Amino acid sequence: MVREMNQLREMSEAELLDRLDQLKAELRKVKSEIGAGGAVSKPTQARNIRKSIARVLTVLNERRRGG
């Protein structure tokens, strides 16, 4: 997790926003699979995607607050 946060902190704001869009699209896809009643290959996938989204948002907020 620390390694992932360091990688995110090295990214530019544009790259972070692109990553955020990718993660949100991936989450929508997984949620639609779950909602359709299909078996998801990895049951914890949605949770991990949500955590990754939170990490990206944390880095963006740190930058906006000057931290």
Buried (B, 14 or more C-beta within 10 A) or exposed (E): EEEEBEEBEEBEEEEBEEBBEBBBEBBEEBEEBBEEEEEEEEEEBBEEBBEBBEBBEEBBEEEEEEE
